[in-house]
Amino acid sequence: QVQLVESGGGLVQAGESLRLSCTASTTIFLINIMGWYRQTPGKERELVATSHNGRTINYADSVKGRFTMSVDSAQNTVYLQMNSLKPEDTAVYYCRAFHVFGNYDYWGQGTQVTVSS
């Protein structure tokens, strides 16, 4: 069982920045994929960014150039730096740790990000 604890959400104005953190209860180096997802009411959870084995990082088109995911293996923490925030970025952001073949799949509790116009 892997525990994921997110933090860093809040209320900001459009154009401002936030940094989310997700700390895992196990060695991140052993996790196949770490990801950030987000969800708004009435919509499905969508991918924001993923890191494969702490290296290759992929982003959703909607956040490319504005969001940066990073991995600190020493702290067992992944970050999501969000710049130039837009009202449409408002959502609950979730951290996920999973294996590509479904061997395990863990989610954090989520952190609310609200961007006002």
Secondary structure, DSSP 8 states (H G I E B T S, - for coil): ---EEEE--EEEETT--EEEEEEESS-GGG-SEEEEEEE-TTS--EEEEEEETTTEEEE-TTTTTTEEEEEEGGGTEEEEEE-S--GGG-EEEEEEEE-TTSS-EEE---EEEEEE-
